[in-house]
């Protein structure tokens, strides 16, 4: 009987932890990154900046994310995007090319009255290729 009480108590703790969402950003925890700080305006019409992305020291594309869920990329054109996990974004171009951008890192801050931004991510895509980029914010 005592073993049954301990087992039930253990089960209660497991259920409580599962319901509290203690498994990472995708499980309901507060995400430790605010993707909106990487956005470059509310839409293409209000774009005020973009990200210049490099791989191996070579600029491979520029990209901009807008708060209306759209974006533009120099090598793929216009796209729609959605943040699907804490550090992951799915995008789809108008020609139905799809990509997952994950392992998102970076931030935007002010240093000596100058806005500085860095963004890095891994791209996985059958159509656009697999690569990891490091990007710098370019203000207009």
Secondary structure as UniProt FT lines:
FT   HELIX           2..20
FT   HELIX           25..27
FT   HELIX           35..38
FT   HELIX           44..46
FT   STRAND          49..55
FT   TURN            56..57
FT   STRAND          58..65
FT   TURN            67..68
FT   STRAND          70..73
FT   TURN            74..76
FT   STRAND          77..85
FT   TURN            86..87
FT   STRAND          88..93
FT   TURN            94..95
FT   STRAND          98..111
FT   TURN            112..113
FT   STRAND          114..124
FT   TURN            126..128
FT   STRAND          131..139
//
